[in-house]
Amino acid sequence: MATSPVSAEDTFLQAAWSDFWIMRFILNLAGYMTIILPGYLLVQYFRRNNYLETGRGLCFPVIKTCVFGSEVKSGLQEEPAPSSRSEATESSSTKQVLKLLTCALGLQVSYLTWGVLQERVMTQAYGKTETDPGVKFHDSQFLVFMNRILAVTVAGLCCALTKQPRHGAPMYKYSFASLSNILSSWCQYEALKFISFPTQVLAKASKVIPVMLMGKVVSRKSYEYWEYLTAMLISAGVSMFLLSSTQDKHPSTVTTFSGVLILAGYIVFDSFTSNWQDALFKYKMSSVQMMFGVNLFSCLLTVGSLLEQGAFFQSLRFMVQHPEFALHAGLLSVCSACGQLFIFYTIGQFGAAVFTIIMTLRQAFAILLSCLIYGHSVTPLGGLGLLTVFLALFLRVYARSRMKAKKRPAQCPPPVQKV
């Protein structure tokens, strides 16, 4: 009998330890490293031993694709869809308007639904009744896995059913973008435990700043003066919104230090993902092939980490116990996969500028929907911050369009822009 209080205390401490977000992050990262480090050692082994000349057998084509690829690079980044925008000039204006409306509607429905469901899954309890407070779902990594497993299936079907360029990149290079993409997605879900959804949306809008910084470090890019100006306006608008949120102590809008740290992690990881993918596009590949490669490694890393932690089957049991959660998680995955396809098609048909405008409007609508559905409040200072951010984003689109219009006669089509 004397051991009961101790075991109860140990159970409580273990639960508290596992609930701390930093520990969950470290555990996830450790799980990824158990897959990445052996893979890295294998890649180095095959490269050092000149496997291309000495390798034989059934495994040779697989190892060649994963480690060496065809090593053929293209000087230009390819458009995300096989159809070129020259079709736009040949088809009628009515068809183009209908296409644009379809793309805009598809993007809005996919990502607005995704945003509402994301906030529902991470902030609201399941199984709640008058006598039972219910229980919240806590494992953000499982939601990332759910999104990626459907995305890799859809991308694989697209690659199999449509004509794609000959793949040249070594497969292992996708793992870098995959790891940062997983971590950014995990931070995105996890942040909602500590901050309001409108704050998260604004932080995503402000990722232009670290993307520029990461672009200088990773890709050695240079930027125009208007890009720095709009970046400063965005950071000023986000600061005004965050200051207004900290003054409001309503639990639905309060921003905690942990939330800010997780958001910073999201922005850093997402900035690296977009810049690394831009670098990968130097190989001759389509965006659907990029989608398949990144999501394939994401599935491998997340399912490995979940199984090592014993969280995979716990999450499945939660799905069985709460069918409403299963429905929400499934819809999240569908919206994510469909949204990615709409992104590629929209950029391929109408260009990055039109796509950016649609997604900027989506961010504004997402904040409005969240405030209406979940009762978030926005102060006048916060409203001014929102207006400043979205004004700066539209200024970026306008300035970029003017710059491209001047350069178009002398240059090739621009690469895919990450938003």
VODO-924965 format. One record per residue (C-alpha): residue in three letters; x, y, z; residue number from 1; chain. Coordinates in nm, 4 decimals, m for minus. Layout:
<nodes>
NODE ALA X Y Z NUM A
...
</nodes>
This chain:
<nodes>
NODE MET 0.0000 0.0000 0.0000 1 A
NODE ALA 0.2896 0.2333 0.0648 2 A
NODE THR 0.3928 0.2241 m0.2993 3 A
NODE SER 0.0589 0.3477 m0.4375 4 A
NODE PRO 0.1162 0.7221 m0.3746 5 A
NODE VAL 0.4624 0.6969 m0.5310 6 A
NODE SER 0.3361 0.5237 m0.8443 7 A
NODE ALA 0.0563 0.7751 m0.8798 8 A
NODE GLU 0.3064 1.0584 m0.8489 9 A
NODE ASP 0.5361 0.8927 m1.1041 10 A
NODE THR 0.2444 0.8557 m1.3438 11 A
NODE PHE 0.1566 1.2220 m1.3014 12 A
NODE LEU 0.5165 1.3338 m1.3569 13 A
NODE GLN 0.5490 1.1135 m1.6639 14 A
NODE ALA 0.2279 1.2594 m1.8100 15 A
NODE ALA 0.3416 1.6152 m1.7345 16 A
NODE TRP 0.6838 1.5443 m1.8875 17 A
NODE SER 0.5345 1.4057 m2.2089 18 A
NODE ASP 0.2879 1.6948 m2.2335 19 A
NODE PHE 0.5645 1.9570 m2.2433 20 A
NODE TRP 0.5982 2.0643 m2.6072 21 A
NODE ILE 0.9787 2.0857 m2.6041 22 A
NODE MET 1.0033 1.7235 m2.4943 23 A
NODE ARG 0.7599 1.6155 m2.7660 24 A
NODE PHE 0.9658 1.8070 m3.0210 25 A
NODE ILE 1.2902 1.6422 m2.9021 26 A
NODE LEU 1.1291 1.2957 m2.9063 27 A
NODE ASN 1.0016 1.3498 m3.2602 28 A
NODE LEU 1.3402 1.4760 m3.3758 29 A
NODE ALA 1.5149 1.1783 m3.2137 30 A
NODE GLY 1.2767 0.9464 m3.3992 31 A
NODE TYR 1.3574 1.1125 m3.7313 32 A
NODE MET 1.7306 1.0859 m3.6626 33 A
NODE THR 1.7056 0.7075 m3.6184 34 A
NODE ILE 1.6036 0.6954 m3.9853 35 A
NODE ILE 1.8029 0.9875 m4.1276 36 A
NODE LEU 2.1436 0.9038 m3.9760 37 A
NODE PRO 2.1589 0.5427 m4.1055 38 A
NODE GLY 2.0373 0.6714 m4.4428 39 A
NODE TYR 2.3084 0.9370 m4.4461 40 A
NODE LEU 2.5767 0.6802 m4.3633 41 A
NODE LEU 2.4537 0.4537 m4.6438 42 A
NODE VAL 2.4606 0.7395 m4.8963 43 A
NODE GLN 2.8177 0.8258 m4.7946 44 A
NODE TYR 2.9199 0.4591 m4.8158 45 A
NODE PHE 2.7851 0.4131 m5.1698 46 A
NODE ARG 2.9400 0.7385 m5.2891 47 A
NODE ARG 3.2836 0.6668 m5.1414 48 A
NODE ASN 3.2921 0.3139 m5.2824 49 A
NODE ASN 3.2115 0.4291 m5.6377 50 A
NODE TYR 2.8969 0.2157 m5.6459 51 A
NODE LEU 2.7936 0.3432 m5.9920 52 A
NODE GLU 3.0851 0.1551 m6.1503 53 A
NODE THR 3.1017 m0.1462 m5.9183 54 A
NODE GLY 2.7361 m0.2063 m5.8278 55 A
NODE ARG 2.5360 m0.4949 m5.9724 56 A
NODE GLY 2.2232 m0.6949 m5.8983 57 A
NODE LEU 1.8543 m0.6314 m5.8384 58 A
NODE CYS 1.9151 m0.3479 m5.5917 59 A
NODE PHE 2.1342 m0.1474 m5.8312 60 A
NODE PRO 1.8505 0.0558 m5.9994 61 A
NODE VAL 1.6966 0.1426 m5.6610 62 A
NODE ILE 2.0274 0.2488 m5.5047 63 A
NODE LYS 2.1224 0.4454 m5.8174 64 A
NODE THR 1.7907 0.6358 m5.8079 65 A
NODE CYS 1.8066 0.7037 m5.4345 66 A
NODE VAL 2.1753 0.7951 m5.4047 67 A
NODE PHE 2.2911 0.9202 m5.7455 68 A
NODE GLY 1.9909 0.9967 m5.9657 69 A
NODE SER 2.0748 1.0794 m6.3239 70 A
NODE GLU 2.2714 1.3883 m6.2116 71 A
NODE VAL 2.1201 1.5821 m6.5037 72 A
NODE LYS 2.0345 1.9401 m6.4145 73 A
NODE SER 1.8254 2.1854 m6.6096 74 A
NODE GLY 1.9101 2.5520 m6.6199 75 A
NODE LEU 1.5464 2.6454 m6.5774 76 A
NODE GLN 1.2848 2.5559 m6.3209 77 A
NODE GLU 0.9872 2.3863 m6.4701 78 A
NODE GLU 0.6329 2.4948 m6.4416 79 A
NODE PRO 0.4278 2.2928 m6.1933 80 A
NODE ALA 0.1804 2.1671 m6.4501 81 A
NODE PRO 0.2565 2.0141 m6.7899 82 A
NODE SER 0.0255 2.2566 m6.9651 83 A
NODE SER 0.1825 2.5892 m7.0572 84 A
NODE ARG 0.0300 2.9277 m7.0120 85 A
NODE SER 0.0310 2.9739 m7.3889 86 A
NODE GLU m0.3002 2.7854 m7.3806 87 A
NODE ALA m0.4435 3.0852 m7.2019 88 A
NODE THR m0.3991 3.3045 m7.5082 89 A
NODE GLU m0.5540 3.0446 m7.7367 90 A
NODE SER m0.8623 2.9691 m7.5322 91 A
NODE SER m1.1548 3.2058 m7.5064 92 A
NODE SER m1.1813 3.4712 m7.2381 93 A
NODE THR m1.4901 3.3036 m7.0959 94 A
NODE LYS m1.3039 2.9769 m7.0515 95 A
NODE GLN m1.0183 3.1544 m6.8818 96 A
NODE VAL m1.2531 3.3352 m6.6443 97 A
NODE LEU m1.4226 3.0067 m6.5589 98 A
NODE LYS m1.0845 2.8427 m6.5007 99 A
NODE LEU m0.9772 3.1280 m6.2757 100 A
NODE LEU m1.3013 3.1136 m6.0768 101 A
NODE THR m1.2645 2.7366 m6.0408 102 A
NODE CYS m0.9065 2.7729 m5.9165 103 A
NODE ALA m1.0000 3.0513 m5.6751 104 A
NODE LEU m1.3000 2.8582 m5.5437 105 A
NODE GLY m1.0989 2.5367 m5.5110 106 A
NODE LEU m0.8203 2.7083 m5.3181 107 A
NODE GLN m1.0600 2.8980 m5.0922 108 A
NODE VAL m1.2768 2.5957 m5.0118 109 A
NODE SER m0.9789 2.3631 m4.9588 110 A
NODE TYR m0.7779 2.5890 m4.7310 111 A
NODE LEU m1.0618 2.7635 m4.5479 112 A
NODE THR m1.2095 2.4243 m4.4602 113 A
NODE TRP m0.8623 2.3036 m4.3651 114 A
NODE GLY m0.8124 2.6051 m4.1341 115 A
NODE VAL m1.1477 2.5636 m3.9581 116 A
NODE LEU m1.0890 2.1900 m3.9077 117 A
NODE GLN m0.7324 2.2471 m3.7893 118 A
NODE GLU m0.8523 2.4791 m3.5141 119 A
NODE ARG m1.1372 2.2416 m3.4246 120 A
NODE VAL m0.9073 1.9389 m3.3904 121 A
NODE MET m0.6369 2.1132 m3.1852 122 A
NODE THR m0.8440 2.3350 m2.9555 123 A
NODE GLN m1.1785 2.1621 m2.8936 124 A
NODE ALA m1.2560 1.8495 m2.6887 125 A
NODE TYR m1.4090 1.5317 m2.8303 126 A
NODE GLY m1.6776 1.3304 m2.6514 127 A
NODE LYS m1.7925 1.6336 m2.4556 128 A
NODE THR m2.1302 1.6032 m2.2789 129 A
NODE GLU m2.3089 1.7843 m1.9974 130 A
NODE THR m2.1394 1.5608 m1.7399 131 A
NODE ASP m1.8144 1.4787 m1.9242 132 A
NODE PRO m1.5701 1.7562 m2.0257 133 A
NODE GLY m1.4370 1.5342 m2.3041 134 A
NODE VAL m1.0758 1.4924 m2.4121 135 A
NODE LYS m0.8564 1.6805 m2.6592 136 A
NODE PHE m0.6370 1.5205 m2.9233 137 A
NODE HIS m0.2736 1.6074 m2.8516 138 A
NODE ASP m0.0519 1.4323 m3.1059 139 A
NODE SER 0.0227 1.6845 m3.3813 140 A
NODE GLN 0.2641 1.4433 m3.5493 141 A
NODE PHE m0.0165 1.1960 m3.6248 142 A
NODE LEU m0.2097 1.4696 m3.8065 143 A
NODE VAL 0.1019 1.5476 m4.0122 144 A
NODE PHE 0.1254 1.1779 m4.1034 145 A
NODE MET m0.2436 1.1695 m4.2033 146 A
NODE ASN m0.1952 1.4661 m4.4349 147 A
NODE ARG 0.1187 1.3241 m4.5942 148 A
NODE ILE m0.0089 0.9704 m4.6566 149 A
NODE LEU m0.2961 1.0966 m4.8705 150 A
NODE ALA m0.0778 1.3576 m5.0431 151 A
NODE VAL 0.1808 1.0981 m5.1488 152 A
NODE THR m0.0982 0.8725 m5.2784 153 A
NODE VAL m0.2523 1.1525 m5.4871 154 A
NODE ALA 0.0880 1.2654 m5.6180 155 A
NODE GLY 0.1828 0.9061 m5.7039 156 A
NODE LEU m0.1377 0.8585 m5.9022 157 A
NODE CYS m0.0763 1.1852 m6.0886 158 A
NODE CYS 0.2787 1.0775 m6.1746 159 A
NODE ALA 0.1528 0.7380 m6.2956 160 A
NODE LEU m0.1411 0.8690 m6.5006 161 A
NODE THR 0.0111 1.1824 m6.6575 162 A
NODE LYS 0.3245 1.2400 m6.8599 163 A
NODE GLN 0.6130 1.3614 m6.6439 164 A
NODE PRO 0.9712 1.4643 m6.7287 165 A
NODE ARG 1.2500 1.2115 m6.6766 166 A
NODE HIS 1.3419 1.2258 m6.3094 167 A
NODE GLY 1.7016 1.3287 m6.2426 168 A
NODE ALA 1.7406 1.4244 m5.8754 169 A
NODE PRO 1.8856 1.1761 m5.6249 170 A
NODE MET 1.5904 1.0750 m5.4086 171 A
NODE TYR 1.7713 1.1327 m5.0799 172 A
NODE LYS 1.7809 1.5076 m5.1502 173 A
NODE TYR 1.4055 1.5243 m5.0912 174 A
NODE SER 1.4636 1.4218 m4.7297 175 A
NODE PHE 1.6034 1.7649 m4.6366 176 A
NODE ALA 1.2897 1.9463 m4.7505 177 A
NODE SER 1.0795 1.6663 m4.6043 178 A
NODE LEU 1.2319 1.6981 m4.2564 179 A
NODE SER 1.1893 2.0764 m4.2445 180 A
NODE ASN 0.8366 2.0415 m4.3883 181 A
NODE ILE 0.7380 1.7914 m4.1173 182 A
NODE LEU 0.8776 2.0129 m3.8432 183 A
NODE SER 0.7056 2.3244 m3.9794 184 A
NODE SER 0.3727 2.1396 m4.0038 185 A
NODE TRP 0.4136 2.0043 m3.6498 186 A
NODE CYS 0.4815 2.3564 m3.5219 187 A
NODE GLN 0.1758 2.4818 m3.7095 188 A
NODE TYR m0.0539 2.2338 m3.5328 189 A
NODE GLU 0.1209 2.2566 m3.1962 190 A
NODE ALA 0.1117 2.6370 m3.1884 191 A
NODE LEU m0.2690 2.6346 m3.1711 192 A
NODE LYS m0.2421 2.4967 m2.8170 193 A
NODE PHE m0.0827 2.8249 m2.7100 194 A
NODE ILE m0.1961 3.0991 m2.9502 195 A
NODE SER m0.5104 3.2018 m3.1337 196 A
NODE PHE m0.5694 3.1010 m3.4949 197 A
NODE PRO m0.5680 3.4651 m3.6230 198 A
NODE THR m0.2215 3.5100 m3.4683 199 A
NODE GLN m0.1006 3.1967 m3.6453 200 A
NODE VAL m0.2358 3.3164 m3.9812 201 A
NODE LEU m0.0598 3.6513 m3.9424 202 A
NODE ALA 0.2650 3.4783 m3.8495 203 A
NODE LYS 0.2398 3.2711 m4.1687 204 A
NODE ALA 0.1867 3.5920 m4.3661 205 A
NODE SER 0.4994 3.7403 m4.2085 206 A
NODE LYS 0.7220 3.4499 m4.3131 207 A
NODE VAL 0.8276 3.6674 m4.6083 208 A
NODE ILE 1.0965 3.8140 m4.3801 209 A
NODE PRO 1.2744 3.4895 m4.2802 210 A
NODE VAL 1.2252 3.3545 m4.6354 211 A
NODE MET 1.4280 3.6516 m4.7592 212 A
NODE LEU 1.6932 3.5953 m4.4935 213 A
NODE MET 1.7076 3.2231 m4.5686 214 A
NODE GLY 1.7244 3.3024 m4.9412 215 A
NODE LYS 2.0388 3.5063 m4.8831 216 A
NODE VAL 2.1983 3.2278 m4.6791 217 A
NODE VAL 2.0897 2.9205 m4.8804 218 A
NODE SER 2.0533 3.0543 m5.2357 219 A
NODE ARG 2.2646 3.3740 m5.2250 220 A
NODE LYS 1.9686 3.5760 m5.3532 221 A
NODE SER 1.9511 3.9552 m5.3737 222 A
NODE TYR 1.6337 4.1584 m5.3184 223 A
NODE GLU 1.4880 4.4880 m5.4350 224 A
NODE TYR 1.4245 4.7869 m5.2077 225 A
NODE TRP 1.0457 4.7385 m5.2253 226 A
NODE GLU 1.0849 4.3849 m5.0899 227 A
NODE TYR 1.2617 4.5184 m4.7805 228 A
NODE LEU 0.9999 4.7952 m4.7447 229 A
NODE THR 0.7036 4.5573 m4.7557 230 A
NODE ALA 0.8839 4.3198 m4.5178 231 A
NODE MET 0.9154 4.6043 m4.2674 232 A
NODE LEU 0.5451 4.6902 m4.3080 233 A
NODE ILE 0.4501 4.3275 m4.2485 234 A
NODE SER 0.6583 4.3020 m3.9316 235 A
NODE ALA 0.5089 4.6317 m3.8059 236 A
NODE GLY 0.1549 4.5069 m3.8707 237 A
NODE VAL 0.2208 4.1742 m3.6987 238 A
NODE SER 0.3719 4.3573 m3.3999 239 A
NODE MET 0.0604 4.5749 m3.3654 240 A
NODE PHE m0.1644 4.2689 m3.3776 241 A
NODE LEU 0.0428 4.0787 m3.1202 242 A
NODE LEU 0.0508 4.3785 m2.8860 243 A
NODE SER m0.3271 4.4064 m2.9051 244 A
NODE SER m0.3608 4.0329 m2.8354 245 A
NODE THR m0.1493 4.0464 m2.5197 246 A
NODE GLN m0.3671 4.3260 m2.3827 247 A
NODE ASP m0.6761 4.1098 m2.4251 248 A
NODE LYS m0.6775 3.8364 m2.1601 249 A
NODE HIS m0.9634 3.6382 m2.3156 250 A
NODE PRO m0.8424 3.2754 m2.3348 251 A
NODE SER m0.9270 3.2496 m2.7045 252 A
NODE THR m0.6903 3.5310 m2.8032 253 A
NODE VAL m0.4071 3.5216 m2.5492 254 A
NODE THR m0.0593 3.4624 m2.6948 255 A
NODE THR 0.1940 3.2811 m2.4767 256 A
NODE PHE 0.5718 3.2753 m2.4948 257 A
NODE SER 0.5648 2.9067 m2.5914 258 A
NODE GLY 0.3296 2.9918 m2.8779 259 A
NODE VAL 0.5663 3.2599 m3.0057 260 A
NODE LEU 0.8624 3.0200 m2.9906 261 A
NODE ILE 0.6740 2.7490 m3.1787 262 A
NODE LEU 0.5625 3.0005 m3.4406 263 A
NODE ALA 0.9233 3.1136 m3.4821 264 A
NODE GLY 1.0170 2.7494 m3.5375 265 A
NODE TYR 0.7419 2.7141 m3.7972 266 A
NODE ILE 0.8633 3.0194 m3.9888 267 A
NODE VAL 1.2290 2.9096 m3.9866 268 A
NODE PHE 1.1551 2.5517 m4.0965 269 A
NODE ASP 0.9072 2.6618 m4.3633 270 A
NODE SER 1.1524 2.9180 m4.4993 271 A
NODE PHE 1.4175 2.6503 m4.5380 272 A
NODE THR 1.1673 2.4163 m4.7089 273 A
NODE SER 1.0733 2.6655 m4.9789 274 A
NODE ASN 1.4345 2.7634 m5.0505 275 A
NODE TRP 1.5537 2.4017 m5.0640 276 A
NODE GLN 1.2682 2.3105 m5.2994 277 A
NODE ASP 1.3637 2.6041 m5.5225 278 A
NODE ALA 1.7170 2.4648 m5.5352 279 A
NODE LEU 1.5849 2.1148 m5.6182 280 A
NODE PHE 1.3878 2.2507 m5.9133 281 A
NODE LYS 1.7229 2.2973 m6.0893 282 A
NODE TYR 1.6860 1.9300 m6.1678 283 A
NODE LYS 1.4433 1.8570 m6.4470 284 A
NODE MET 1.1248 1.7726 m6.2553 285 A
NODE SER 0.7597 1.8725 m6.2280 286 A
NODE SER 0.5949 2.0022 m5.9130 287 A
NODE VAL 0.3932 1.6806 m5.8864 288 A
NODE GLN 0.7188 1.4850 m5.8748 289 A
NODE MET 0.8398 1.7247 m5.6059 290 A
NODE MET 0.5148 1.6683 m5.4141 291 A
NODE PHE 0.5590 1.2904 m5.4365 292 A
NODE GLY 0.9263 1.2884 m5.3309 293 A
NODE VAL 0.8849 1.5195 m5.0302 294 A
NODE ASN 0.5679 1.3495 m4.9047 295 A
NODE LEU 0.7177 1.0021 m4.9502 296 A
NODE PHE 0.9994 1.0821 m4.7079 297 A
NODE SER 0.7540 1.2610 m4.4788 298 A
NODE CYS 0.5453 0.9429 m4.4491 299 A
NODE LEU 0.8558 0.7355 m4.3784 300 A
NODE LEU 0.9856 0.9717 m4.1085 301 A
NODE THR 0.6542 1.0329 m3.9305 302 A
NODE VAL 0.5360 0.6717 m3.9232 303 A
NODE GLY 0.8787 0.5616 m3.7963 304 A
NODE SER 0.8753 0.8186 m3.5168 305 A
NODE LEU 0.5139 0.7409 m3.4232 306 A
NODE LEU 0.5828 0.3663 m3.4016 307 A
NODE GLU 0.8971 0.4186 m3.1933 308 A
NODE GLN 0.7039 0.6318 m2.9445 309 A
NODE GLY 0.4052 0.3966 m2.9364 310 A
NODE ALA 0.1851 0.6888 m3.0418 311 A
NODE PHE 0.0643 0.5444 m3.3713 312 A
NODE PHE m0.1725 0.2880 m3.2227 313 A
NODE GLN m0.2784 0.5287 m2.9454 314 A
NODE SER m0.3937 0.7733 m3.2109 315 A
NODE LEU m0.5733 0.4960 m3.3993 316 A
NODE ARG m0.7557 0.4002 m3.0771 317 A
NODE PHE m0.8550 0.7654 m3.0342 318 A
NODE MET m0.9969 0.7611 m3.3875 319 A
NODE VAL m1.2001 0.4476 m3.3097 320 A
NODE GLN m1.3293 0.5924 m2.9813 321 A
NODE HIS m1.4184 0.9266 m3.1396 322 A
NODE PRO m1.5554 0.8829 m3.4944 323 A
NODE GLU m1.6012 1.2608 m3.5195 324 A
NODE PHE m1.2240 1.3021 m3.4876 325 A
NODE ALA m1.1693 1.0381 m3.7567 326 A
NODE LEU m1.3973 1.2359 m3.9885 327 A
NODE HIS m1.2178 1.5631 m3.9143 328 A
NODE ALA m0.8698 1.4095 m3.9608 329 A
NODE GLY m0.9773 1.2533 m4.2907 330 A
NODE LEU m1.1201 1.5820 m4.4174 331 A
NODE LEU m0.8009 1.7613 m4.3134 332 A
NODE SER m0.6013 1.5225 m4.5300 333 A
NODE VAL m0.8373 1.5568 m4.8269 334 A
NODE CYS m0.8295 1.9368 m4.8071 335 A
NODE SER m0.4492 1.9388 m4.7821 336 A
NODE ALA m0.3989 1.7098 m5.0828 337 A
NODE CYS m0.6592 1.8859 m5.2989 338 A
NODE GLY m0.5172 2.2234 m5.2007 339 A
NODE GLN m0.1691 2.1250 m5.3191 340 A
NODE LEU m0.3063 2.0179 m5.6576 341 A
NODE PHE m0.4990 2.3452 m5.6927 342 A
NODE ILE m0.1772 2.5327 m5.6108 343 A
NODE PHE 0.0154 2.3648 m5.8927 344 A
NODE TYR m0.2666 2.4066 m6.1449 345 A
NODE THR m0.3301 2.7728 m6.0565 346 A
NODE ILE 0.0360 2.8723 m6.0851 347 A
NODE GLY 0.0688 2.6763 m6.4086 348 A
NODE GLN m0.2335 2.8454 m6.5686 349 A
NODE PHE m0.2215 3.1994 m6.4298 350 A
NODE GLY 0.1185 3.2525 m6.2679 351 A
NODE ALA 0.2460 3.3147 m5.9175 352 A
NODE ALA 0.1045 3.6689 m5.8864 353 A
NODE VAL m0.2593 3.5614 m5.9307 354 A
NODE PHE m0.2026 3.2678 m5.6970 355 A
NODE THR m0.0547 3.4981 m5.4307 356 A
NODE ILE m0.3555 3.7314 m5.4479 357 A
NODE ILE m0.5964 3.4381 m5.4049 358 A
NODE MET m0.4040 3.3001 m5.1076 359 A
NODE THR m0.3713 3.6426 m4.9454 360 A
NODE LEU m0.7487 3.6817 m4.9650 361 A
NODE ARG m0.7783 3.3323 m4.8197 362 A
NODE GLN m0.5750 3.4375 m4.5159 363 A
NODE ALA m0.8067 3.7337 m4.4564 364 A
NODE PHE m1.1160 3.5133 m4.4929 365 A
NODE ALA m0.9611 3.2530 m4.2590 366 A
NODE ILE m0.9196 3.5108 m3.9829 367 A
NODE LEU m1.2776 3.6322 m4.0340 368 A
NODE LEU m1.4154 3.2765 m4.0249 369 A
NODE SER m1.2182 3.1913 m3.7125 370 A
NODE CYS m1.3457 3.5006 m3.5326 371 A
NODE LEU m1.7064 3.4193 m3.6289 372 A
NODE ILE m1.6955 3.0460 m3.5470 373 A
NODE TYR m1.4679 3.0354 m3.2430 374 A
NODE GLY m1.5330 3.3791 m3.0915 375 A
NODE HIS m1.1915 3.5464 m3.1242 376 A
NODE SER m1.1957 3.9217 m3.0661 377 A
NODE VAL m0.9864 4.1805 m3.2539 378 A
NODE THR m0.9126 4.5246 m3.1033 379 A
NODE PRO m0.8886 4.8439 m3.3151 380 A
NODE LEU m0.5063 4.8259 m3.2900 381 A
NODE GLY m0.5178 4.4626 m3.3987 382 A
NODE GLY m0.7457 4.5553 m3.6899 383 A
NODE LEU m0.4965 4.8226 m3.7999 384 A
NODE GLY m0.2190 4.5628 m3.7813 385 A
NODE LEU m0.4225 4.3239 m3.9982 386 A
NODE LEU m0.4854 4.5984 m4.2536 387 A
NODE THR m0.1147 4.6882 m4.2615 388 A
NODE VAL m0.0083 4.3272 m4.3204 389 A
NODE PHE m0.2504 4.2616 m4.6048 390 A
NODE LEU m0.1781 4.6002 m4.7652 391 A
NODE ALA 0.1930 4.5137 m4.7635 392 A
NODE LEU 0.1223 4.1721 m4.9171 393 A
NODE PHE m0.0780 4.3251 m5.2020 394 A
NODE LEU 0.1968 4.5822 m5.2557 395 A
NODE ARG 0.4456 4.2948 m5.2930 396 A
NODE VAL 0.2252 4.1294 m5.5551 397 A
NODE TYR 0.1840 4.4558 m5.7477 398 A
NODE ALA 0.5547 4.5431 m5.7398 399 A
NODE ARG 0.6575 4.1903 m5.8381 400 A
NODE SER 0.4143 4.1939 m6.1312 401 A
NODE ARG 0.5531 4.5267 m6.2551 402 A
NODE MET 0.9101 4.3981 m6.2309 403 A
NODE LYS 0.8267 4.0796 m6.4217 404 A
NODE ALA 0.6385 4.2763 m6.6898 405 A
NODE LYS 0.9537 4.4799 m6.7559 406 A
NODE LYS 1.1817 4.1756 m6.7690 407 A
NODE ARG 0.9498 3.9390 m6.9600 408 A
NODE PRO 1.0680 4.0222 m7.3161 409 A
NODE ALA 1.4283 3.9437 m7.2278 410 A
NODE GLN 1.3843 3.6553 m6.9847 411 A
NODE CYS 1.2299 3.3129 m6.9635 412 A
NODE PRO 0.9168 3.2384 m6.7570 413 A
NODE PRO 0.9685 3.2921 m6.3832 414 A
NODE PRO 1.0104 3.0023 m6.1419 415 A
NODE VAL 0.7369 2.8829 m5.9078 416 A
NODE GLN 0.6933 3.1222 m5.6177 417 A
NODE LYS 0.6465 2.9790 m5.2695 418 A
NODE VAL 0.3847 3.1513 m5.0518 419 A
</nodes>
